[in-house]
Every structure is written in C-alpha cells, then in structure tokens.
Amino acid sequence: MQTLKYRCRLQVLQGLVLTPPEGAVVVLFYSWYASVSPHHSAPPEGKVHILLLSSWRSGSSFMGQVFSQHPSVFYLMEPAWHVWSTNHKSGAAVLRVSVRDLLWSLYKCDFSVMNAYLPENPHLSSLFMWARSQALCSPPACTVKSANETQCHQECHTQSLKKAEEACRTYTHVVLKETRFFELESLYPLLQDPNLNFRVVHLVRDPRAVMQSREQSAYLLQSDSAIVLEQRNVPDAEKQYKVIQEICRSHLHIYGRAIFDPPPFLEGRYKLVRFEDVTRNPLTELNNIYEFAGLKMTSEVDEWIHNMTHGKGKGSWNEAFKITSRNAAEVSQAWRTLLPHSKVRRIQEVCKGAMLLLGYRTVDSEEEQKRLDIDLSAPVEP
C-alpha cells in the first residue's frame, strides 16, 4: 500500500524530471507527507545499530550529541574521517566501499580495522573527535567518568583502542555519525546483515542555511570539498555551489531510494529528519527519533536538550564544530539575513529538486527572504 501511494503521487506529477547541470537526471517525488518513514516495529532483543547520515554543517554534530548523551549509546563521530584524510587525493566514489567496511566493523565492535588509518599502538586520542563521545569518556573505556571534554582529554587520552572495543560491547546501541555517504546503495550490505539491527536516521537542512554555515568554515572543509568534487579542477568561485549541488543531489537520491519502492530490507529502517523541525519542537522531534531508534528519553537528556536549544548563543565561525548553548530557532533562520540574495538565487537553482522534495520553499526577492514571518520550511500538505 505504501508503494502504491507513492506511485500514485508520481503519476499526479506525470513523472516530472529535472535535469540540473552536470547532466544528472533527478526524479522528483511530491509531498512532505512522503517524508514520514513507514511504520517500524519494535527492535528485537540485542544491539541496535544506528547510522546518523547527514552532510557537513547540517546540525549533525548537535544531533550526534543527542545520541551520545544517552546512557545506552556508544557513539562515534565521523570515523570515516580517517579514511578520507588518509586518502585525501582520492574521490568519494573510490572511497565509498572503504568507508562502508570501516563502519561495518565498528558496528560489530571490532576496532582492528582502524589500524589501517592510525599510527602504531593507537590510543583513544587517535580517534577523530573522540572526546565528543560520552562512552569513550566513561568506564570501561576510561578509568573515570569525565564531566567535560577538557577532563576527558586529560584523564582518558592514553587508553587503548581495546578499551573502546570493550566499552562498545557493553552498550545496547551503537551510533555512528557520518557525512561521507552520497548514496544509499552502499549501505545495503549492512541492512542485509542478519547480525545487525541497522537503522538510518537521515538528517537534512535547508541548503541555503548549509551554504551560509559552510562559508563560515570553508577553509576547514577544503580537503573534504575536493573529495566530494572528485578532485575536479573547479574555479574557486564555483566550488561551493558545486559542492552544495552534490549534497542536494545526494539527499534527493537517498530519500527517493528509501521512500519510493524501497527494497524489503529497508522497510521501517529509514527515517528522514529536517533540522528546522528539530529546532522548532526539539523535545517532540527528538522523542520521535529516540522511539525510532528504540531508546527512551531520560530526564537528564531532556534537560540537556532544553539547555542546548534555548540558550542565547548565535553561533560564530570559531564555534563551527562546537556544541554550545544556542537559540536553535534563531540560528536555523540566520541565513535569511546574512546570505546575499544573489547567492540564495543560485543555491535555489542548483538545489531546486531537493528543495521541492524536502519542503523548502524558494524566495523570489530579497524582501521575501528577510521577512521572517514567512515560513519557508513548513510541511507540504498531501
């Protein structure tokens, strides 16, 4: 019935197809209603394996911490960074299998795969952003439970990766956050592995907000951008637009593959989340995500979420990868006053299909862009 519903919606649109630059053909699937994942059953006994799949500057660091704060979660932030940084002259297409296989091993709490990307006799501190994981800053990974990242760096940095493996096995949920997948098909072997209870939380954000955030930290993303662009020689003035175009294309492809006639093994194991919806109603949206993941909200996590989303911070370039208390709703709309309308128009051109699919409305003038009373990310009614 789900498949029939989506097919009918496609027929209403008469198979609308847009052909953006680079010759990529994109099929548009109508209606925000379709973004609601098919109903999922309760996870079986045993571990649950979650991939938080997103792109850079989309709120994924915050969302990762939402998982990391839970006492049942073993969390790692972007372990595939090691694959890309080791092979920084390659392209994303070549590296996709290595990235997938790395995650596959980590979900099974096998950290020996990291030896290919880390120095001899690696420690916890060899892992990318390791101190962002509450699990790595607590027993049994570390001898003491650290109150913050600074203490974790001081107390836990010399612990071995064997301690990380030991810790991983004690948690009911293993959550990995990644920004380095651009298609869903690479994940099919994980979805079909009977030893994994694998689920995908797909986090997206308005590409105009993503661009504004990327501009604040462009120099930190240079290497990743080159890999996304497959090391093509792109003029500097065009690089950011080409990267955002590829990000939009990937979101469109991933969502379309997951929702329109998904393979049987994907049913109920994919959930799309819009960052804007989280910033508007954080507790409601994050409770829904926890339910999808088979987690129950705790009072401590509830309080942490409230504090992180109701602060006075606005976010700045030197906080680009930090999780600080901010006014989440204001931060999510900052692009509307900070991004020149000429850039907004260009982003809307290269991301037209993804914006239509994901419910992000375009603006036709600078005046409309800056009128914050106009809602640009409300769900499209079926």
C-alpha positions in Angstrom: 0.0 0.0 0.0 2.9 2.4 0.8 4.4 1.7 -2.6 1.1 2.2 -4.4 0.6 5.5 -2.6 3.9 6.9 -3.8 3.4 5.6 -7.3 0.1 7.5 -7.4 1.8 10.6 -6.3 4.3 10.2 -9.1 1.5 9.8 -11.6 -0.1 13.0 -10.4 3.2 14.8 -11.2 3.4 12.9 -14.5 6.9 11.8 -13.8 8.3 15.3 -13.5 12.1 15.2 -14.2 14.6 18.0 -13.8 18.0 17.9 -15.4 20.4 20.1 -13.4 24.0 20.9 -14.5 26.4 18.0 -14.9 23.8 16.0 -16.7 22.4 14.3 -13.6 18.7 13.3 -14.0 16.6 13.7 -10.9 13.1 12.4 -10.4 11.0 14.5 -8.0 8.8 12.8 -5.5 5.9 15.1 -4.4 4.7 15.9 -0.9 6.2 16.3 2.5 3.8 13.5 3.6 6.0 11.0 1.9 8.9 12.1 4.2 7.3 10.2 7.1 9.0 6.9 7.2 6.9 3.7 7.0 5.9 2.4 10.4 8.6 0.4 12.1 8.3 -2.4 14.5 10.0 -2.5 17.9 13.6 -3.5 17.6 14.3 -7.1 18.6 16.4 -8.0 21.7 20.1 -7.3 21.3 22.1 -4.4 19.9 20.6 -1.7 17.7 22.9 -0.1 15.1 22.1 3.5 14.1 23.7 5.5 11.3 23.2 9.2 11.6 23.6 10.1 8.0 23.9 13.8 7.1 26.2 16.4 5.4 28.5 19.0 6.7 27.0 22.0 8.5 23.5 20.4 8.8 23.2 20.2 12.6 24.7 16.7 12.7 27.1 17.4 15.5 24.3 18.5 17.7 22.2 15.5 16.7 25.1 13.2 17.4 25.3 14.6 20.9 21.6 13.9 21.4 22.6 10.3 21.0 25.9 10.5 22.8 24.2 11.9 25.9 22.0 8.8 26.3 23.5 6.2 28.8 22.6 3.3 26.5 24.5 4.6 23.5 28.1 4.0 22.3 28.7 6.9 20.0 31.5 7.8 17.5 31.7 11.0 15.5 32.6 10.6 11.8 35.0 7.6 12.0 35.2 7.8 8.1 37.2 11.0 8.5 40.2 8.7 8.9 39.5 7.1 5.5 39.2 10.4 3.8 42.2 12.0 5.5 44.4 9.1 4.7 43.3 9.1 1.0 42.9 12.9 0.6 43.9 12.8 -3.1 41.1 10.4 -4.0 37.4 10.9 -4.8 34.3 10.0 -2.8 33.2 7.3 -5.3 36.5 5.4 -4.9 36.4 5.6 -1.1 32.7 4.6 -0.5 33.4 0.8 -0.1 36.3 1.5 2.4 34.0 3.8 4.4 31.2 1.3 4.4 33.5 -1.6 5.5 35.0 0.6 8.3 31.6 1.3 9.7 30.6 -2.4 9.3 33.5 -3.5 11.6 32.9 -0.7 14.1 29.2 -1.7 14.4 30.5 -5.1 15.4 32.8 -3.5 18.0 35.9 -4.6 16.0 38.3 -1.7 16.1 41.2 -3.5 14.5 40.1 -2.1 11.2 41.3 1.3 12.4 44.9 0.1 12.3 45.0 0.8 8.6 44.4 4.5 9.3 46.0 5.2 12.7 49.6 5.2 13.9 51.2 2.2 15.6 49.8 1.4 19.0 46.9 3.9 18.7 45.1 5.3 21.8 41.6 6.7 22.2 43.0 10.1 21.4 43.9 8.8 17.9 40.2 8.7 17.1 38.7 11.7 15.3 36.8 13.9 17.9 37.0 11.1 20.4 36.2 13.3 23.4 32.8 14.1 21.9 31.7 10.5 22.9 30.4 10.2 26.4 31.0 6.4 26.1 34.7 6.9 25.5 35.0 9.3 28.4 33.5 6.8 30.9 34.3 3.3 32.2 35.1 0.8 30.9 36.8 2.8 28.1 38.3 5.2 30.6 39.0 4.6 34.3 37.0 7.6 35.4 33.9 9.3 34.1 34.7 12.8 32.8 32.5 15.8 33.4 33.5 17.5 30.2 35.8 17.3 27.1 38.7 19.0 28.9 38.7 16.5 31.7 38.3 13.6 29.2 41.3 14.8 27.3 43.3 14.8 30.5 42.1 11.6 32.0 41.4 9.3 29.1 43.7 10.1 26.2 46.2 7.3 26.8 43.7 4.5 27.0 44.0 1.8 24.2 41.5 1.0 21.5 41.0 -2.3 23.2 39.2 -0.4 25.9 37.0 1.2 23.2 36.1 -2.3 21.9 35.4 -3.5 25.5 33.1 -0.5 26.1 31.3 -0.9 22.7 30.2 -4.4 23.7 28.6 -3.2 26.9 26.1 -0.8 25.3 22.7 -1.7 23.7 23.0 0.9 20.9 26.0 1.7 18.6 25.5 5.1 16.9 27.9 6.3 14.2 27.6 9.8 12.7 28.7 10.2 9.1 28.8 12.9 6.4 30.6 10.8 3.8 27.8 8.7 2.1 26.2 10.1 -1.1 24.0 7.1 -2.0 22.0 4.5 0.0 23.1 1.5 -2.1 26.5 1.4 -0.4 24.6 0.6 2.9 22.6 -2.3 1.5 25.1 -5.0 2.8 24.7 -3.6 6.3 20.9 -3.5 6.0 21.0 -7.2 4.9 23.4 -8.4 7.6 21.4 -10.6 9.9 23.8 -9.8 12.7 23.0 -6.1 12.6 19.8 -4.3 13.6 20.6 -1.5 11.3 18.6 1.8 11.0 19.3 5.1 9.2 18.4 8.5 10.6 18.8 10.8 7.6 19.3 14.4 8.7 18.8 17.2 6.2 18.9 21.0 6.4 17.8 23.9 4.1 20.7 24.1 1.6 20.7 27.9 1.9 21.4 27.6 5.6 24.0 25.0 4.9 25.8 27.3 2.5 25.8 30.2 5.0 27.3 27.9 7.6 29.8 26.5 5.2 31.1 29.9 4.3 32.0 30.5 8.0 34.2 27.4 8.0 35.2 27.0 4.3 38.9 26.7 5.0 38.2 23.7 7.4 36.3 21.9 4.6 38.7 22.4 1.7 40.0 18.8 1.7 36.6 17.3 2.1 35.2 19.5 -0.7 37.9 18.4 -3.1 37.0 14.7 -2.4 33.3 15.5 -2.9 34.2 17.1 -6.3 36.2 14.0 -7.2 39.4 16.2 -7.4 38.0 18.1 -10.4 39.5 21.4 -11.3 36.7 23.7 -10.5 37.1 27.5 -10.4 37.2 28.9 -6.9 34.1 31.0 -7.4 32.1 27.9 -8.3 33.4 25.3 -5.8 30.9 26.0 -3.0 28.0 25.8 -5.4 29.2 22.6 -7.0 29.6 21.1 -3.5 26.2 22.1 -2.4 24.7 20.8 -5.7 26.3 17.4 -5.0 25.0 17.5 -1.4 21.5 18.3 -2.6 21.7 15.6 -5.3 22.7 13.0 -2.7 19.9 13.9 -0.3 17.4 13.6 -3.2 18.8 10.3 -4.3 18.9 8.8 -0.8 15.4 9.9 0.1 14.0 8.8 -3.2 15.6 5.4 -2.9 14.4 4.9 0.7 10.8 6.1 0.2 9.8 5.2 -3.4 9.5 1.4 -3.7 12.3 0.6 -1.2 13.8 -3.0 -1.1 12.1 -5.1 1.5 15.1 -5.0 3.8 14.8 -1.2 4.1 11.1 -1.1 5.2 10.8 0.7 8.5 14.5 1.2 8.9 14.8 4.7 7.5 13.8 8.0 9.0 14.1 11.4 7.4 14.6 14.3 9.9 14.7 18.0 9.0 16.9 20.1 11.2 14.4 23.0 11.1 11.7 20.8 12.6 14.1 19.8 15.4 14.8 23.5 16.2 11.2 24.3 16.3 10.0 21.5 18.5 13.2 19.9 19.9 11.7 17.6 22.5 8.8 16.3 20.4 11.0 15.7 17.3 13.9 14.1 19.3 11.5 11.9 21.2 10.3 10.6 17.9 13.9 9.9 16.8 14.6 8.1 20.1 11.4 6.0 19.5 12.6 5.1 16.0 16.0 4.1 17.5 14.5 2.1 20.3 15.6 4.5 23.0 13.6 6.1 25.9 14.1 9.7 26.8 15.7 10.3 30.2 15.2 13.4 32.4 18.9 14.1 32.1 18.9 14.1 28.3 15.6 16.1 28.3 17.3 18.8 30.4 20.4 18.8 28.2 18.3 19.2 25.1 16.4 22.1 26.6 19.6 23.9 27.7 21.3 23.4 24.3 18.4 24.7 22.3 17.2 27.6 24.5 20.4 29.5 25.0 21.4 33.0 24.0 24.2 32.0 21.7 24.0 32.8 18.0 26.8 30.6 16.7 30.0 32.0 15.1 32.9 31.0 12.9 35.1 29.9 15.9 32.2 27.7 17.2 31.7 26.0 13.9 32.2 22.5 15.2 31.4 23.0 18.9 28.2 22.2 20.7 27.3 25.2 22.7 24.0 26.5 24.2 22.2 28.5 21.4 18.9 29.8 20.4 18.3 27.0 18.0 15.3 28.5 16.2 17.2 31.8 15.5 20.3 30.0 14.4 18.4 28.0 11.9 17.0 31.1 10.3 20.2 33.2 10.3 20.9 32.7 6.6 17.8 34.8 5.7 19.5 38.0 7.0 23.2 37.1 6.4 23.3 35.5 3.0 23.1 37.8 -0.1 20.1 37.2 -2.2 22.2 36.7 -5.3 23.7 33.6 -3.6 20.3 32.5 -2.4 19.0 32.5 -6.0 22.0 30.5 -7.2 21.5 27.9 -4.5 17.8 27.6 -5.3 18.8 26.9 -8.9 21.3 24.1 -8.2 19.2 22.6 -5.5 15.7 23.0 -7.0 14.8 19.3 -6.9 15.9 18.6 -3.4 14.2 21.8 -2.0 10.9 20.8 -3.7 11.1 17.3 -2.4 12.1 18.3 1.2 9.6 21.1 1.6 11.9 24.1 1.5 10.2 26.9 -0.3 12.1 29.3 -2.5 12.1 33.1 -2.2 11.7 35.4 -5.2 13.1 38.6 -3.7 15.4 39.9 -1.0 12.3 41.4 0.7 10.6 38.0 0.8 13.9 36.4 2.0 14.2 38.7 5.0 10.6 38.6 6.1 10.9 36.1 8.9 7.2 35.9 9.4 7.0 34.0 6.1 7.5 30.3 6.8 9.9 28.7 4.3 10.1 25.2 5.7 6.6 24.3 6.6 5.5 20.8 5.6 3.9 20.5 2.2 0.4 19.1 2.7 -0.5 15.9 0.8 
